[in-house]
């Protein structure tokens, strides 16, 4: 495997699967601009600029990538060359949207297209309006989103992706093992976050995606980041951290810490949260729906009078993006399938007082769930002098 991407065979399989899924959806092709979908399909980390770069996947035809000549070098790090994808480069003054239309098999057939009931081309949801509108004008119809087509592929992780997620999980576990040494009364949340950021990279991540250090009352805000608040003895501290690990698959793990022994009520409530998280993980298996897993965690908390303290969904999918399908939330009747990867992260939040969350990334197996995070789930007590 080349650094930063998978083998050519992995991407060849994905391109074929994407074309097949597009055909099943009744589309004539897909147009994929830079973003996670392009990275998934060919390993390209190209960026979106005012000049169009797009992978064109016509159903029943060969894939083509349309790219500005001055961005050609960016393709060398992808699998495009090894895959034999046709490259149509262009220079300023040329019409890249015509190149896309030609690659799709569209010609001067615009008359009457505006009356077509179903758009035949789908575009990635990251395509900027700057490119979508000229393409729609040329095609004579507004494309649909390729989200439904591609999410079916990206939700089911292949063996290479599962291996990448396991390595990312092990790396972030090593960071959490070091967190107690960063926690001490008098240090600010920002001080702790800076140490964690350094550890995330030191443990093999390519960069930091996010760091939450929520101490005391800040722990009751699920999306608090960090501040200049000084940690105090007796604080409950929520630490939620993650980042991409080559070839770009993300870690995401939350553990909760106590600066000194917690009082009895905090310990009791945390123990209920721990049971809720364990019950939700135990509920994961093929055929169970996403909303059923959410309900399991929620019911444990509700039985102890803490339903109102759980204010967010139980989990989100993860892969190249930190948040992606499937979402483990009420109303999502999607049956789980082997290979899906997502977080299980119930939390309890008491505004103005404290909060706690426990989060693991799990992968659906043939008969249950494999957790890529294996640090203890107990409230971690950090001694204070």
Rosetta blueprint (number, residue, H / E / L):
1 X L
2 X L
3 X L
4 X L
5 X L
6 X L
7 X L
8 X H
9 X H
10 X H
11 X H
12 X H
13 X H
14 X H
15 X H
16 X H
17 X H
18 X H
19 X H
20 X H
21 X H
22 X H
23 X H
24 X H
25 X L
26 X L
27 X L
28 X L
29 X E
30 X E
31 X E
32 X E
33 X E
34 X L
35 X L
36 X H
37 X H
38 X H
39 X H
40 X H
41 X H
42 X H
43 X L
44 X L
45 X L
46 X L
47 X L
48 X L
49 X L
50 X L
51 X L
52 X L
53 X L
54 X E
55 X E
56 X E
57 X E
58 X E
59 X L
60 X L
61 X L
62 X L
63 X L
64 X E
65 X E
66 X E
67 X E
68 X E
69 X H
70 X H
71 X H
72 X H
73 X H
74 X H
75 X H
76 X H
77 X H
78 X L
79 X L
80 X H
81 X H
82 X H
83 X H
84 X L
85 X L
86 X E
87 X E
88 X E
89 X E
90 X E
91 X L
92 X L
93 X L
94 X L
95 X L
96 X H
97 X H
98 X H
99 X H
100 X H
101 X H
102 X H
103 X H
104 X H
105 X L
106 X L
107 X L
108 X L
109 X L
110 X L
111 X L
112 X L
113 X H
114 X H
115 X H
116 X L
117 X L
118 X L
119 X L
120 X L
121 X E
122 X E
123 X E
124 X L
125 X L
126 X L
127 X L
128 X L
129 X H
130 X H
131 X H
132 X H
133 X H
134 X H
135 X H
136 X H
137 X H
138 X H
139 X H
140 X L
141 X L
142 X L
143 X L
144 X E
145 X E
146 X L
147 X H
148 X H
149 X H
150 X H
151 X H
152 X H
153 X H
154 X H
155 X L
156 X L
157 X L
158 X L
159 X H
160 X H
161 X H
162 X H
163 X H
164 X H
165 X H
166 X H
167 X H
168 X H
169 X H
170 X H
171 X H
172 X H
173 X H
174 X H
175 X H
176 X H
177 X H
178 X H
179 X H
180 X H
181 X H
182 X H
183 X L
184 X L
185 X L
186 X L
187 X L
188 X E
189 X H
190 X H
191 X H
192 X H
193 X H
194 X H
195 X H
196 X H
197 X H
198 X H
199 X H
200 X H
201 X H
202 X H
203 X L
204 X L
205 X L
206 X L
207 X L
208 X L
209 X L
210 X E
211 X E
212 X E
213 X E
214 X E
215 X E
216 X H
217 X H
218 X H
219 X H
220 X H
221 X L
222 X L
223 X L
224 X L
225 X L
226 X L
227 X L
228 X L
229 X L
230 X E
231 X L
232 X L
233 X L
234 X L
235 X L
236 X E
237 X E
238 X E
239 X E
240 X E
241 X E
242 X E
243 X L
244 X E
245 X E
246 X L
247 X L
248 X L
249 X E
250 X E
251 X L
252 X L
253 X E
254 X E
255 X E
256 X E
257 X E
258 X E
259 X E
260 X L
261 X L
262 X L
263 X L
264 X H
265 X H
266 X H
267 X H
268 X H
269 X H
270 X H
271 X H
272 X H
273 X H
274 X H
275 X H
276 X H
277 X H
278 X H
279 X H
280 X H
281 X H
282 X H
283 X H
284 X L
285 X L
286 X L
287 X L
288 X L
289 X E
290 X H
291 X H
292 X H
293 X H
294 X H
295 X H
296 X H
297 X H
298 X H
299 X H
300 X H
301 X H
302 X H
303 X H
304 X L
305 X L
306 X L
307 X H
308 X H
309 X H
310 X L
311 X L
312 X L
313 X L
314 X L
315 X E
316 X E
317 X E
318 X L
319 X L
320 X L
321 X L
322 X L
323 X L
324 X E
325 X E
326 X E
327 X E
328 X E
329 X L
330 X L
331 X L
332 X L
333 X L
334 X L
335 X E
336 X L
337 X L
338 X L
339 X L
340 X L
341 X E
342 X E
343 X E
344 X E
345 X L
346 X L
347 X E
348 X E
349 X E
350 X E
351 X L
352 X L
353 X L
354 X E
355 X E
356 X E
357 X E
358 X L
359 X E
360 X E
361 X E
362 X E
363 X E
364 X E
365 X L
366 X L
367 X L
368 X L
369 X E
370 X E
371 X E
372 X L
373 X L
374 X L
375 X L
376 X L
377 X L
378 X L
379 X L
380 X E
381 X E
382 X E
383 X L
384 X L
385 X L
